[in-house]
Amino acid sequence: MNSVINVLGISGSLRKHSLNTAALRAAIELAPADMRIELAEIGDIPLYNEDIREQGYPSQVQRLREQVRTADAILFATPEYNYSIPGVLKNALDWVSRPPEPPFAGKPGAIIGVSPGVTGTARGQYQLRQIGVALDLRFLNRPEVMIGNSGARFDADGNLTDASTREHLQKMLLALRSAVLAIR
């Protein structure tokens, strides 16, 4: 049995200097010693079209499906756009969730989100939790990591500098680790 816990990090932001992607980089740094977090690329995935899917998955989608399939858990970092998740993230989820053998089924998952506002992507995270029901993801209930007031928590280079936020993120990673170990 593999003792390393492989987590796939998926950011819903395509921005070069995205603080949501920066939060995933912080998670990589704060992960327990037996956890590896790989970041997925979703910006090159075409818009979902069932006609295309019926002819076969595009290579970008096949790559993401394989990453999800081989991961022990999924860690999402999502901004909040109009009280929901970004279209690019929804598009990637729609592609990956299609048959045969939807790879999200039964996997532990966790959600983090960063915003300049005080709610820290709460509404977007709740929308992603609803989508997770359809995907059969096993999202952690606690701790929730909603990083609001991002200007006070990250430095100009995108490093998560707030000690209490770093500690909270680390607690989430330990809970995700426990969720994986419980099903192994």
C-alpha positions in Angstrom: 0.0 0.0 0.0 1.3 3.4 -0.9 2.0 5.5 2.2 2.1 8.8 0.4 -1.2 10.6 0.2 -1.6 12.1 -3.3 -3.9 15.2 -3.4 -4.9 17.0 -6.6 -5.2 20.7 -6.2 -7.6 22.4 -8.6 -7.8 26.2 -8.7 -10.8 27.9 -10.2 -8.8 30.9 -11.1 -6.8 31.3 -14.2 -5.1 34.6 -13.2 -1.3 34.6 -13.2 -1.2 36.1 -9.8 -4.3 34.4 -8.4 -4.5 34.3 -4.6 -6.6 31.1 -4.8 -3.7 29.4 -6.6 -1.4 31.0 -4.1 -3.4 29.4 -1.3 -2.9 26.0 -3.0 0.9 26.8 -3.1 0.6 27.5 0.7 -1.1 24.1 1.1 1.8 22.4 -0.6 4.1 24.1 1.8 2.0 23.2 4.9 1.0 19.7 3.9 1.9 16.8 6.3 5.2 15.0 5.5 3.3 12.1 3.9 1.1 14.2 1.6 2.0 15.4 -1.9 -0.2 18.0 -3.6 0.0 18.3 -7.4 -1.6 21.3 -9.1 -4.0 20.6 -12.1 -4.2 22.7 -15.2 -7.8 23.5 -16.3 -7.3 26.7 -18.4 -6.7 24.7 -21.6 -9.9 22.6 -21.4 -12.4 23.4 -24.2 -16.0 24.4 -23.4 -18.1 21.3 -22.7 -19.9 20.0 -25.7 -21.6 16.6 -25.7 -21.1 16.2 -29.4 -17.3 16.4 -28.9 -17.4 14.0 -25.9 -19.3 11.4 -27.9 -16.3 11.4 -30.3 -13.9 11.0 -27.4 -12.4 13.1 -24.7 -10.0 15.8 -25.7 -6.5 15.2 -24.5 -6.7 18.0 -21.9 -9.8 16.4 -20.4 -8.2 12.9 -20.5 -5.2 14.3 -18.6 -7.4 15.9 -15.9 -9.6 12.7 -15.6 -6.5 10.6 -15.1 -5.1 13.1 -12.5 -8.4 12.9 -10.6 -8.6 9.1 -10.9 -5.1 8.6 -9.5 -5.5 11.2 -6.7 -6.4 10.1 -3.2 -8.2 13.3 -2.5 -9.1 16.6 -4.2 -8.4 20.1 -2.8 -10.3 22.9 -4.6 -9.4 26.6 -4.3 -12.3 28.6 -5.7 -12.9 32.3 -6.1 -16.5 33.5 -5.9 -18.0 35.0 -9.0 -21.6 36.3 -8.8 -22.3 34.2 -5.7 -21.0 31.0 -7.4 -18.0 29.2 -8.7 -16.1 30.4 -11.8 -17.3 29.1 -15.2 -13.9 27.6 -15.9 -14.1 25.4 -12.8 -17.7 24.3 -13.6 -16.6 23.5 -17.1 -13.8 21.3 -15.9 -16.1 19.5 -13.4 -18.7 18.9 -16.2 -16.1 17.3 -18.5 -14.5 15.1 -15.8 -17.8 14.0 -14.3 -19.1 12.3 -17.5 -19.2 8.5 -17.9 -17.7 6.1 -18.1 -16.4 5.7 -14.5 -16.7 9.2 -13.2 -13.4 9.6 -11.3 -14.6 11.9 -8.5 -16.9 9.2 -7.1 -16.1 8.5 -3.4 -13.0 10.7 -3.1 -12.5 12.9 -0.1 -12.4 16.5 -1.0 -11.8 19.9 0.6 -12.5 23.5 -0.4 -10.6 26.7 0.3 -11.2 30.1 -1.1 -9.7 33.6 -1.0 -11.4 36.9 -1.6 -10.8 40.5 -0.6 -14.2 40.7 1.0 -15.1 39.4 4.5 -17.0 36.3 3.5 -14.0 34.6 1.9 -15.9 32.9 -1.0 -18.5 31.3 1.4 -21.3 31.4 -1.2 -19.1 30.0 -4.0 -17.9 27.2 -1.7 -21.5 26.3 -0.8 -22.3 26.1 -4.6 -19.3 23.8 -5.1 -20.5 21.6 -2.2 -23.9 21.2 -4.0 -22.1 20.2 -7.2 -20.0 17.7 -5.1 -23.2 15.9 -4.3 -23.7 15.1 -8.0 -20.1 14.1 -8.3 -20.3 11.9 -5.3 -17.4 13.7 -3.7 -17.0 13.3 0.1 -16.3 16.9 1.1 -14.9 17.6 4.6 -17.5 19.5 6.7 -14.9 21.0 9.1 -12.7 22.9 9.2 -14.0 25.3 6.5 -11.3 27.6 5.1 -12.7 30.8 3.8 -9.9 33.3 3.6 -11.4 36.8 3.6 -9.6 40.2 3.7 -6.9 38.7 1.5 -4.9 42.0 1.4 -4.1 41.4 5.1 -3.3 37.7 4.8 -1.0 37.6 1.7 2.1 39.6 0.9 2.7 41.4 -2.4 4.3 38.2 -3.8 1.3 36.0 -3.0 2.7 34.3 0.0 0.2 33.4 2.8 1.7 35.3 5.7 -1.1 35.3 8.3 -0.2 32.9 11.0 -3.7 32.0 12.1 -4.8 31.4 8.5 -1.8 29.2 7.9 -2.7 27.2 11.0 -6.3 26.8 10.0 -5.2 25.6 6.5 -2.9 23.1 8.1 -5.7 21.8 10.2 -7.8 21.3 7.1 -4.9 19.3 5.5 -4.7 17.1 8.5 -8.4 16.5 8.4 -8.1 15.6 4.7 -5.3 13.3 5.5 -7.5 11.5 8.1 -10.3 11.2 5.6 -8.0 9.5 3.1 -6.6 7.1 5.7 -10.1 6.2 6.9 -11.0 4.8 3.5 -7.7 3.1 2.7 
